[in-house]
């Protein structure tokens, strides 16, 4: 999902070597505009306040349980 959105790089396990990872990091470091695009694409895929929403839901459930 994230790769299709342009916000992640997926690497097959067989290609996941220190040299390959270093090359990908160097490629991205040389293209800060690509990192900016990837970050924007990632933000578009998630719920930015998801952790807060989940915590609120859990707390409401705890409160309901305490009232029962």
Protein Blocks (a to p, Z undefined) as FASTA:
>chain_A
ZZmnopaccddfklmcfklmmmmmmmmmmmmmlmmmmmmmmmmmmcfklmmmmmmmmmmm
mmmmmmZZ
